[in-house]
């Protein structure tokens, strides 16, 4: 567990699943994963995920993993911040805390996919690029018609790196 000035940052546990599912549902345009998917992230991918809580309430969530096809990268799957905690740079603070963990510390690149209309996610990754003085690279990852049969907007991959050295 890590404590910052306002929030407790910790690995999720299986019991966090319902609170995370509710938080994601309250954060459009995030895709609503199944409750089971969120539970698996909490149980099987906990070292790559982070819960931010204040006074026992889950106010933030970051999920991610190390892609087997690119083990030097850390893929940020979802970032959710409760309306009650917005405007405090919580998303950025959670990612920075997560990158300090042993399971992620040696990642050289940060990657994610974002739809064109998700301004909050683009702003977050642009903010991280400025923080590290890096260029945010982007390109089509999953195309609307080819990969989603027209049922979901194109997902653009955003990539930052090489990440600066972070102390242990």
N, C-alpha and C positions, 0 to 999 in steps of 0.2 A: 504494500500500500504506500502510496505517496500522498503527501498533503501539500496542497498549494495554499495560498492565502485564503481562499474562499471555499474550496472544494476538496473532497477526499477522492483521489484517483485510485482505482483498484481493478484487479482482474474480476471479471464477472464470475458468478456461480450459477448453477442451474436454476436456483430459485429466483434469479433476476429475469428469467425469460419473459414472464407476463408483463413486467414493468417496461422492458425493452420493446416488446411488441407494441404496447400502448404508446410509448414515446415515438417510435417510428411512424405509427399511424397518425400521430398528431403533427407530423413534420412533412407535409407534402412539399415537393413532388417526389419524395423518396418512394421507391418501390416497397410495397408491403410484403415482406417475406412471410412465409408461413410461421406460425408460432413454433413449430417443430424445428425449422431452420434456425430461428433465433436461439432456441434451446440448445441445438447442436453447437452453435457458435460459442455459447456460454460454457458448455461442458467440454467440447473437444478442441476449441481454438482459443481458450481463455488467455494464453500468453500473448496472443496477437490482438486482443480486444481490450477495451478499457471502458469502465463505468465511472462517471463523475457523479458524485452525490453530495448533497448538502442536507444536513439534519435528517439523514436516513432516506431522503427522496432522490430517486434516479433522475438527474437533470441532463445528463449527457451520455453519449454512447459513440464509440468508434469500433468498428469491426474491420478486420483485415486478415491477411495471411501472406505467407511466402510462396509465390508461384513456383511449382516444380520446374516449369520451363524456363524460369529466370530466377534462380535462387539468390542472386545478389540484390533483388528488388524486394520491396515491401508493398503489397497491394492494399490500398485503403478501399474497403468494400462500401461501408456506409458510415456517415457521420450524422448524428442527430443531436440537436440541442433543443431542450424545452423552451417554450416561449418565455417562461419565467427566468431563464438564464441567458437570453440573447443579449447581444450588445456588449459582452464582456470578454470577447475573444476566446471563449471557452473551447470552440472547435480547434483552434490553433494550439491552445495550451494542452489539450488532450493529445493531439498528434505529437507534439514535442515530448510530452511525458512518455508516450508509448514508444517512441523511437529510442528512448534511453533504456528500455528493458533488454535483458540479456537475449531474448529470442529475436530481437529486431535490431539490436545495436550495431551489428556488422552490415546492415543493408547499405548499399551504395546509392540506390535510387528509390524514389517514392513514385508509385504509379497509381492511377485510378481510372475509372471511366465516368464520364459525366455527359448528360444530355445537353444540347445547346441551350435549352431554356432554363437550366438550373443555375441561376445567377449566384446563389449563395455558395454553391460548391466551387464555381469558377473563381469567385472572390476569395475563397479560402485558399485555393492553390496558388492564385496570383499573389496573395499575401505571403505564403510560404516562400515563393520564388523571390520576392523582395527581401524577406528576412534573411535568406541565404545568399542573396545576390546571384541567383541562377536564372536561366532562361527557362520558361515553361514551354516544353515541346508538346504539340498536340497533333493528332491525326485520327482518322476514322478507325475505330476498333470493331464495332459491330454495327452494320448498316441496317437501317429500318426495313427495307424490303428483303434483302438477302438473308439476314439473320433472324428477323422478328416477323417475317411475313406481313409487314405493314402494321403490326399491332402495337409497336413500341417505337419511340423515337430513336434515331441513331445515337449510339453511345460513342463518344469521343474519348480516346485515351489521352490522359495528361501525364507527363513524365517530368520529374525533377531529378537532377543529379549532375555530377556526383555530389552526394551530400557531404557537407563539411564534417570533419571529425567531431564526434560528440564524446564527452568524457563519460567514463563508466560510472 
